[in-house]
Structure formats: C-alpha cells, structure tokens
Amino acid sequence: MPMDMELVFVALVAPNIGLIFLNRSYSASLLSALRRPNRALWQVLALTTLALSTVLLLPPVRELFRFALPPAAGLLAALLCGAAALILLEAAKGLLPTLRWTLS
C-alpha cells in the first residue's frame, strides 16, 4: 500500500504552525496570544497556507513533489492532528511548573 505523502506533509506542517502559537502563548493563554497584534505571525501563516495550497492544488507543482490530490477526509484528519498536538501541548504547559519543581 503506498503512503500518502501529501497527507504526511500536511500532518507535519500543521503541528509546526501549532508550535508557533504555543510558543507565542507560553506565559499566557492561547486566546490572549491570538489577540495580541503580530503582523509577522499573520504574514507567515498566510505564506504557509499559500505555499501548502499551491503544493497540494496545482498539478505541475504537485507532480514536482510527487504528491497525489489528497482526499478531503485525509486532509481533515491531518489538520486535526495538528490541532490535537496544539491542544495537548497547551494542556501540558500547565503541568510544566509542577514538573520543574519535582525535578529540582
């Protein structure tokens, strides 16, 4: 069975975007981090979304990467992996001070 490399690629990009948000919200909640203005963040997200869409949707570029057109369900699952990683890491962030105290 061939591996769906395009879905693996999306599943790698989505958690990286989540890590950007998580790092931005290290000392505050994720929602407060989203409310703080940061022009560079939105430019990076827009360019990442544009590049990912280009690689997945334009046939010549897709063929360059040897990707197939991803099924919608697989694409949704890959994006949900990124969201799940963000949620888990955000929840684990609350345990970090406790973990530091235990390890010292």
N, C-alpha and C positions, 0 to 999 in steps of 0.2 A: 504494500500500500504506500503510495507516495505521500510525503509530508507536505502539508500546505504551508509552504514557506512564507507566503504573504500574510497568513494569519500569525505566524510566529513573529514576523517583523512588526505587525501591529501590536502584538502582545508584549513586545519589547519597548516600543515607543510609548505606549500608554502608561506603563508604570514609571517611566522616566519623567513624563510630564507630572505624574502624581508626586514624584520625589521633589520636583521643583516647588510644588505647592506645599509639601510637607516641610521642606527646609525653610521656606518663607514664613511658615506659621509655627516655628519651633517654640517660641516663648508665648504664643497666643493661640487662640482657636483658629481653625481653618477659615471660618466665615469672616473673622476680623481681618485675617490676612488678605482675603479676597476684596475686602472693602478698601484697603489701603491702595492709593494710586501707585501704579508702577507701569509706566509706558513700555519699558523694555520687556517686561514679562508678557504683555499682550502682543507685542511685536513678535517675540519668539514663538508664542503659541500660534499666532496667525501664520507665520512662515512654516512652522512644523506641520500644521494642518494642511497648508497648501502643498507642501512637498509630499506628504503622505498621500493626499488625494491624487496628486499628479502621478505618483508611482503606481497607485492602485487602479486609476481610472483611464489613463491614456495608454492605448495599446502599444505604441512604439516604446514608451518608457517602461511599461510593464514587461514587455519582451526583453528589454535590456537587462532587467533584473531576473528574468525567467520566472515571473510570477504568473499565476492564473487569476482570473477575475474571482475575488473571494465571494463565497455565498453570504447573504445577509446575516443568517443565523451565526455563522462562524465569526463574522466581523463583530457582531454584537457580543459574542462570548469573549473575544479577545479584548474588546474595550471594557467589558465588565471585569476582566482580570485586573486591568489597571486600576479600576475603581475599587475593587476589593483590596488590592495591595495598599492603596491610599487609606482606606478605612481601617485596615488592620494596623498599619504603621501609626496612624493618628491615635488609635486606642492604646497602642504600646507606648506612645510618647508620654502618656500619663504615668506609666509604671517606671520610667527612667529614673526619677529622683529616688524612688524607693529602692531600685536596683543598685544605684550608686552608693546609697547608704549601707546596703547589705554587703557590698563588695569591699568597702573601705575597712 
